[in-house]
Amino acid sequence: MAEEKKTCPFCGAEMALHYTGWLAMRGNKVVQLTEDFMEAQLYLCPNCRFMAWFKPLTSVEEFEQEQQALEDTKDPVKKFEILFRDYSEKKLQKVIEGRDYLPEAKKAAQNLLRRKGE
């Protein structure tokens, strides 16, 4: 993932990439999840300490394929499998053990863990 140059909207200094991880979001309209996750980058301004989250850039083709796959899939377990496909085994285990996840999400995480073990 390449670091992008960002300028602070308050002081004009160049912001620095501080962290890359996953950002939890609520209310995804595409798959009606209670919670969704997206890869995100946290940038900090060294002067005024302003912080901002950004979604890493992806190719247009990759984005369109992902969106089309989500729209074409009617099975909620398959939708969760698409969303969770890049999760580590540790994250998948957290989904399975989590109280706040839908049964379909847990089933998808179990399926993905089983495939990773094969």
C-alpha positions in Angstrom: 0.0 0.0 0.0 1.6 3.2 -1.1 1.7 6.2 1.1 -0.2 9.2 -0.4 0.6 12.9 0.3 -2.1 14.6 2.3 -2.2 18.3 3.3 -3.7 19.4 6.6 -6.8 21.5 6.0 -6.1 23.6 9.1 -2.4 24.5 9.0 -1.3 23.4 5.5 1.5 21.1 6.7 2.1 17.7 5.1 0.3 15.0 7.1 2.1 11.7 7.8 0.7 8.2 7.6 0.4 7.1 11.2 -1.5 3.8 11.0 -3.1 1.4 8.5 -5.7 -1.0 9.8 -9.5 -1.7 9.8 -12.2 0.8 10.5 -15.6 -0.4 11.8 -18.7 1.1 10.2 -22.4 0.7 10.9 -25.3 0.6 8.6 -24.0 -0.8 5.3 -26.9 -0.5 2.9 -25.6 -3.1 0.4 -25.7 -6.1 2.7 -27.7 -4.9 5.6 -25.0 -5.6 8.2 -25.0 -4.4 11.7 -21.3 -3.8 11.4 -18.9 -3.7 8.4 -15.2 -3.2 8.2 -13.1 -1.3 5.7 -9.4 -0.9 5.3 -8.4 2.6 6.3 -5.3 4.7 6.8 -4.9 7.3 9.7 -3.0 10.4 8.8 -1.7 12.9 11.5 -0.6 16.4 11.1 2.8 16.9 12.9 2.0 20.6 13.6 -1.5 20.8 14.9 -2.2 17.1 15.5 -5.3 17.0 13.2 -6.1 13.4 12.3 -8.1 12.1 9.4 -9.1 8.6 8.1 -8.8 7.8 4.4 -9.7 4.7 2.4 -6.6 3.5 0.4 -6.9 3.9 -3.3 -7.9 0.8 -5.3 -8.1 0.3 -9.0 -11.4 1.1 -10.6 -11.7 -2.4 -12.0 -11.0 -4.0 -8.6 -13.7 -1.8 -6.9 -16.3 -2.5 -9.6 -15.7 -6.2 -9.4 -16.2 -6.2 -5.6 -19.3 -4.1 -5.9 -20.8 -6.3 -8.6 -20.0 -9.5 -6.6 -21.9 -8.0 -3.6 -24.9 -7.0 -5.7 -25.1 -10.3 -7.6 -25.0 -12.4 -4.4 -28.4 -13.1 -2.8 -27.2 -15.5 -0.1 -26.2 -13.5 3.0 -23.5 -16.0 4.0 -21.9 -15.6 0.6 -22.0 -11.8 1.0 -20.2 -12.1 4.3 -17.7 -14.4 2.8 -16.9 -11.7 0.2 -16.5 -9.1 2.9 -14.4 -11.3 5.2 -12.2 -12.9 2.5 -9.1 -10.8 3.4 -9.5 -11.3 7.2 -6.8 -13.1 9.1 -7.6 -16.3 11.0 -7.5 -14.3 14.3 -10.1 -11.8 13.0 -12.3 -14.6 11.7 -12.1 -16.3 15.1 -13.3 -13.0 16.7 -16.3 -12.9 14.4 -17.2 -16.5 15.3 -16.9 -15.8 19.1 -18.4 -12.3 19.0 -21.8 -11.7 20.5 -22.7 -8.8 18.2 -22.4 -10.7 14.9 -25.3 -12.1 12.9 -25.5 -15.9 12.6 -24.9 -15.6 8.8 -21.6 -13.7 9.5 -20.5 -16.4 12.0 -21.3 -19.1 9.4 -19.3 -17.3 6.7 -16.3 -16.9 9.1 -16.5 -20.6 9.9 -16.5 -21.4 6.2 -13.5 -19.2 5.5 -11.6 -20.6 8.4 -12.3 -24.2 7.2 -11.0 -23.3 3.7 -7.9 -21.7 5.1 -7.2 -24.9 7.0 -7.4 -27.1 4.0 
